[in-house]
Amino acid sequence: MKIIKTSLLAIVLLFFITSCSKDDSLTEETNYTIDLNLAQETDWLLADDILVLVNEHRTSIGLNIIERDQQYASAYAVEHTKYMIENKLVNHDNFGSRSAALKNRGAKRVGENVAYGYETAESVVYAWLHSPGHKDIIEGNYTHSGFGIMPNEDGVFFFTQIFYSK
């Protein structure tokens, strides 16, 4: 029994060591390409309404407005929104990869807000502004924003808003 436990522990440790070293070796070789056509899949009417509300809030407290990024940030946001819909779970999984990809394209700082279940721009922005972490992102030192907004098969909207500064 002791030999079996020791062997099982060695196999488990080998698995973890091997998988961690693979992740570490990918950092320099990571391919950040993405299909920019994904950005067109977002609900741009809803995204533009959100951006107006975010910018109204930002200017009301003396911050610069955020410009819409309808290319890379939105493509990554749509990709993440699709991931959340597929997994039926709102999350920030793989945010480090999205952040690294945008930093690879010149971003200095990257933030992200996600949500689901809201039907209007007003309701999602209201919720974000009443959540300290989300509000900090909205009020952060950012210059641009991309959007991934789309409904699941039941018509429930999922949101990813990626902020970055150049």
C-alpha positions as CSV (number, residue, x, y, z in Angstrom):
1,M,0.0,0.0,0.0
2,K,2.8,2.4,0.9
3,I,4.5,1.7,-2.5
4,I,1.3,2.5,-4.4
5,K,0.8,5.7,-2.5
6,T,4.4,6.8,-3.2
7,S,4.1,5.9,-6.9
8,L,0.8,7.7,-7.2
9,L,2.3,10.8,-5.5
10,A,5.3,10.7,-7.9
11,I,2.9,10.5,-10.9
12,V,0.9,13.4,-9.6
13,L,4.0,15.5,-8.9
14,L,5.4,14.7,-12.4
15,F,2.1,15.8,-14.0
16,F,2.1,19.1,-12.1
17,I,5.8,19.8,-12.8
18,T,5.5,18.9,-16.5
19,S,2.4,21.0,-17.0
20,C,3.8,24.0,-15.2
21,S,7.0,24.0,-17.2
22,K,5.0,23.9,-20.4
23,D,3.1,27.0,-19.4
24,D,6.4,28.8,-18.5
25,S,8.0,28.0,-21.8
26,L,5.1,29.4,-23.8
27,T,5.5,33.0,-22.7
28,E,8.1,33.9,-25.3
29,E,6.5,31.9,-28.1
30,T,2.9,32.8,-27.5
31,N,1.0,33.7,-30.7
32,Y,-1.3,36.6,-30.1
33,T,-3.0,36.6,-33.5
34,I,-6.8,36.8,-33.5
35,D,-9.4,37.1,-36.2
36,L,-10.4,40.8,-36.3
37,N,-13.7,39.8,-37.8
38,L,-14.8,38.6,-34.4
39,A,-15.1,42.3,-33.4
40,Q,-18.0,42.7,-35.8
41,E,-20.0,40.1,-33.9
42,T,-20.6,42.3,-30.9
43,D,-23.8,44.2,-30.4
44,W,-22.4,47.6,-31.4
45,L,-25.6,49.5,-30.6
46,L,-25.5,48.3,-27.0
47,A,-21.7,48.8,-26.8
48,D,-22.0,52.4,-28.0
49,D,-24.7,53.1,-25.4
50,I,-22.4,51.6,-22.7
51,L,-19.5,53.7,-23.9
52,V,-21.6,56.9,-23.8
53,L,-22.6,56.1,-20.2
54,V,-19.1,55.2,-19.1
55,N,-17.8,58.4,-20.7
56,E,-20.5,60.5,-19.1
57,H,-19.5,59.1,-15.7
58,R,-15.8,59.6,-16.4
59,T,-16.2,63.3,-17.5
60,S,-18.4,64.0,-14.5
61,I,-15.4,63.2,-12.3
62,G,-12.8,65.0,-14.4
63,L,-11.4,62.0,-16.3
64,N,-10.7,61.7,-20.0
65,I,-13.1,59.9,-22.3
66,I,-12.5,56.4,-23.6
67,E,-12.2,55.8,-27.3
68,R,-13.9,52.8,-28.9
69,D,-11.5,50.1,-30.2
70,Q,-13.3,48.1,-32.8
71,Q,-10.4,45.9,-33.7
72,Y,-8.1,44.0,-31.4
73,A,-9.6,44.7,-28.0
74,S,-13.1,44.0,-29.3
75,A,-12.0,40.8,-31.0
76,Y,-10.5,39.6,-27.7
77,A,-13.6,40.7,-25.9
78,V,-15.9,38.8,-28.3
79,E,-13.7,35.7,-28.0
80,H,-14.0,35.9,-24.2
81,T,-17.7,36.5,-24.3
82,K,-18.2,33.4,-26.5
83,Y,-16.1,31.4,-24.0
84,M,-18.3,32.6,-21.1
85,I,-21.5,31.7,-23.1
86,E,-20.1,28.3,-24.0
87,N,-19.2,27.6,-20.4
88,K,-22.4,29.2,-19.0
89,L,-20.3,31.1,-16.5
90,V,-19.2,34.7,-16.1
91,N,-15.5,34.8,-15.4
92,H,-12.1,36.4,-16.1
93,D,-10.5,33.2,-17.2
94,N,-7.4,33.7,-19.3
95,F,-7.4,37.5,-18.7
96,G,-3.6,37.3,-18.5
97,S,-3.6,36.2,-22.2
98,R,-5.9,39.0,-23.3
99,S,-3.8,41.5,-21.4
100,A,-0.5,40.2,-22.7
101,A,-1.8,40.2,-26.3
102,L,-2.9,43.9,-26.0
103,K,0.4,44.8,-24.3
104,N,2.2,43.1,-27.2
105,R,0.4,45.6,-29.4
106,G,1.5,48.6,-27.3
107,A,-1.0,48.8,-24.4
108,K,0.6,49.9,-21.2
109,R,-2.3,48.9,-18.9
110,V,-5.3,46.6,-19.3
111,G,-8.5,46.0,-17.3
112,E,-11.7,44.1,-17.9
113,N,-15.3,44.2,-16.7
114,V,-17.7,41.3,-17.3
115,A,-21.4,40.8,-16.7
116,Y,-24.4,38.8,-17.8
117,G,-28.2,39.0,-17.6
118,Y,-28.6,42.8,-18.1
119,E,-30.9,44.0,-20.8
120,T,-29.9,47.6,-21.2
121,A,-26.7,49.7,-21.2
122,E,-28.1,51.6,-18.2
123,S,-28.6,48.5,-16.1
124,V,-25.1,47.0,-16.7
125,V,-23.3,50.3,-16.2
126,Y,-25.3,51.0,-13.1
127,A,-24.3,47.6,-11.7
128,W,-20.7,48.1,-12.5
129,L,-20.6,51.6,-10.9
130,H,-22.1,50.1,-7.8
131,S,-19.5,47.4,-7.5
132,P,-16.1,48.8,-6.2
133,G,-13.9,46.6,-8.4
134,H,-15.8,47.3,-11.6
135,K,-16.0,51.0,-10.8
136,D,-12.3,51.1,-10.3
137,I,-11.8,49.8,-13.8
138,I,-14.3,52.3,-15.3
139,E,-12.5,55.1,-13.5
140,G,-9.0,53.7,-14.2
141,N,-6.2,55.4,-16.3
142,Y,-7.4,54.0,-19.6
143,T,-7.8,55.5,-23.1
144,H,-9.5,52.8,-25.2
145,S,-12.1,50.1,-24.8
146,G,-13.2,47.1,-26.7
147,F,-16.5,45.2,-26.4
148,G,-17.8,41.7,-26.6
149,I,-21.6,41.8,-26.1
150,M,-23.8,39.1,-27.3
151,P,-26.8,36.9,-26.2
152,N,-26.7,33.2,-25.5
153,E,-29.2,30.8,-27.1
154,D,-31.8,31.9,-24.6
155,G,-31.4,35.6,-25.4
156,V,-29.5,36.4,-22.2
157,F,-26.7,39.0,-22.8
158,F,-23.1,38.4,-21.8
159,F,-20.7,41.3,-21.6
160,T,-17.0,41.7,-21.8
161,Q,-15.6,45.3,-21.8
162,I,-11.8,45.5,-22.1
163,F,-10.1,48.7,-21.2
164,Y,-6.5,49.7,-22.0
165,S,-4.2,52.7,-22.2
166,K,-1.7,53.4,-24.9
